[in-house]
Amino acid sequence: MGSAYLDRGLAERRARLEEQQFDGDFEILRGRRQPVDHWTDLLFQSTWWQDAERDIWRLDELDEMRCSRIYGFVARREDETGTLLAWEATRGPVPSGDVAFDAYDRGQGQLLEMVSERGWIHRTDLMVALQRRMRGLPAEEGTCFCGYPVVEGWDHSACRAGMEIA
């Protein structure tokens, strides 16, 4: 009981710190402030995962085995996820105005075409990031495990897979 309480406290402190550090990037970090309703909301980003207890984790904090289990969980649900995304896309409100409607219609067509292909889920941003993590690489290409870009002159020698931002 005590360790679960400590782990939750650590996760909450980490979330508060990350909100302060990355406040300008609200769209990607939206899940950090408020959990997503369904894990499929995370498919088109490459930074976060929300577990069954609604705790939110940076992919770079997770070890290769846990990333592998998440990858398997998502891959097994390819068909039902495609159906869910297609259903949500076709039942949503339609924007008004010719230009807005054309853009919406084009985006909806691309989504429906994408989910109709076999193996589409393996090309989503989340799955590509999980594939990188399973190979022991940072989730996003060009970044370090600490979340910062890899650029000349920056020392990342203390960074490692699974490190937590404290």
Backbone hydrogen bonds, N-H to C=O, Kabsch-Sander energy under -0.5 kcal/mol:
donor,donor_aa,acceptor,acceptor_aa,energy
5,Y,1,M,-1.7
6,L,2,G,-2.2
7,D,3,S,-2.8
8,R,4,A,-2.3
9,G,5,Y,-2.1
10,L,6,L,-2.4
11,A,7,D,-2.4
12,E,8,R,-2.4
13,R,9,G,-2.4
14,R,10,L,-2.6
15,A,11,A,-2.3
16,R,12,E,-2.3
17,L,13,R,-2.3
18,E,14,R,-2.5
19,E,15,A,-2.1
20,Q,16,R,-1.8
21,Q,17,L,-2.3
22,F,18,E,-2.5
23,D,20,Q,-0.6
25,D,22,F,-1.9
26,F,24,G,-0.5
29,L,25,D,-1.8
30,R,27,E,-0.7
31,G,28,I,-0.5
32,R,29,L,-1.5
33,R,29,L,-1.0
33,R,30,R,-0.6
34,Q,30,R,-1.8
41,D,38,H,-2.3
42,L,39,W,-2.1
43,L,40,T,-1.3
45,Q,42,L,-1.2
49,W,57,W,-2.1
51,D,49,W,-0.5
51,D,55,D,-2.6
54,R,51,D,-2.2
57,W,49,W,-3.2
59,L,47,T,-2.8
61,E,58,R,-1.7
62,L,58,R,-0.6
62,L,59,L,-1.2
67,C,63,D,-2.2
68,S,64,E,-2.1
69,R,65,M,-2.1
70,I,66,R,-2.3
71,Y,67,C,-2.6
72,G,68,S,-2.3
73,F,69,R,-2.3
74,V,70,I,-2.6
75,A,71,Y,-2.8
76,R,72,G,-2.2
77,R,73,F,-0.5
77,R,74,V,-1.2
78,E,75,A,-1.4
81,T,77,R,-2.3
82,G,78,E,-2.4
83,T,79,D,-2.2
84,L,80,E,-2.2
85,L,81,T,-2.9
86,A,82,G,-2.4
87,W,83,T,-2.6
88,E,84,L,-2.6
89,A,85,L,-2.2
90,T,86,A,-1.9
91,R,87,W,-1.5
92,G,88,E,-0.7
101,F,97,G,-2.5
102,D,98,D,-2.5
103,A,99,V,-2.3
104,Y,100,A,-2.4
105,D,101,F,-3.0
106,R,102,D,-2.4
107,G,103,A,-2.4
108,Q,104,Y,-2.7
109,G,105,D,-2.3
110,Q,106,R,-2.2
111,L,107,G,-2.3
112,L,108,Q,-2.6
113,E,109,G,-2.3
114,M,110,Q,-2.5
115,V,111,L,-2.5
116,S,112,L,-0.8
117,E,113,E,-0.6
117,E,114,M,-1.3
120,W,117,E,-1.3
122,H,119,G,-1.1
123,R,120,W,-1.6
124,T,121,I,-1.2
126,L,43,L,-2.3
128,V,124,T,-2.4
129,A,125,D,-2.3
130,L,126,L,-2.4
131,Q,127,M,-2.4
132,R,128,V,-2.0
133,R,129,A,-2.3
134,M,130,L,-2.4
135,R,131,Q,-1.0
135,R,132,R,-0.6
136,G,133,R,-1.6
137,L,132,R,-2.5
143,T,140,E,-1.7
144,C,148,Y,-2.6
147,G,144,C,-1.8
150,V,142,G,-2.5
151,V,149,P,-0.9
154,W,151,V,-1.8
156,H,154,W,-0.7
159,C,156,H,-1.3
162,G,60,D,-2.2
163,M,160,R,-1.7
166,A,164,E,-0.7
